[in-house]
Amino acid sequence: MSSFDRRTFLGSVFATAGFAAAPDWLARAMAPQDPAVPDRVPHLRAAAKRAQANGKPLLVIVVPEDRQNEGVARSQWLGAWLSHGGASALHAVALAEIAVANVAEVKQVTGAVVAGEPHFALFDVARLGERDAPPPKPTLVKCELAPIWSFHRREVDPAEVEAAKGKVRAGLDKITAALMDGLNRHGATVATVAKASMAKLDDAQKERLARWLATERDADAALLTRMTAEVRRAAAEFDDAKRGRVLDSLTAAIEKVVVKQRVPGSRWELAGGCGGPDYEDPTEEEKKNGLLIGCGMGSVPPLCERFLDFWAPGI
């Protein structure tokens, strides 16, 4: 259940007793309102600049207008995908610079018009900001996302849990396949991105990367993530044992730099009770005013418990 879902639910609960029965901060939070959408534009603009600086395409997770149905499905499926999609998913993601935005914000930053609301959009932003440069043409990626279903954990059979995990993993594999297809259609292959990224490195960075590839010592997670394409290209020439170690180190670096940090334009939220929201990195005010009610309601499926909040305050 998203933070907006919980607001709706709790609003109906406290309405019967009157808002005076709730703390002032909760009454304000639960009062009828249009929740403010945070300004993701600075985060998108910064991601576009990183893409330019690193010789990569810009990969946008597109935020839908429908917060309740499509919004919940995307937040939970794509959060599960980044957290549990495995090496193939992360090696694909790191071929680009990732950010979260809606189609209006994409147009504001890049000038590009995105038709509909695809799950991902890829952009070549190498000329973004140049005078007379045309808006980048987007490559759109649509995925097969099944509706998120309620999963009641109380006294559930372990076999049922494993079956649910298998169902989710099958969905995550489809997301990875769709993004890989989109990267290929966009021309963002390992070879092309490796060449463009290497051209952006200075001599000292090239030396550090070459030394790590030779010795596998003193890994720089940020540099490895930035140079995902070149690491993958180089790894293809190693023997099986070294290739496995190098790619495992690359996966760990991407997890540290991308998955364990905020995805620009969103925040990580954790599934809990009916209150919240339960952010992974709460502010001091959120810690002070936090609310968690263990009401036993249906929960999200296994592997979806850590998900992306596209509308969180403090992005």
Secondary structure, 3 states (H helix, E strand, C coil): CCHHHHHHHHHHHHHCCCHHHCCHHHHHHHCCCCCCCCCCHHHHHHHHHHHHHHCCCEEEEECCCCCCCHHHHHHHHHHHHHHHCHHHHHHHHCCCEEEEECHHHHHHHHCCCCCCCCCEEEECCCCCCCCCCCCCCCEEECCCCCCCCCECCCCCCHHHHHHHHHHHHHHHHHHHHHHHHHHHHHCCCHHHHHHHHHCCCCHHHHHHHHHHHHHCCCCCHHHHHHCHHHHHHHHCCCCHHHHHHHHHHHHHHHHHHHHCCCCCCCEEEECCCCCCCCECCCCHHHHHHCCCCCCCCCECCCCCCEEEECCCCCC
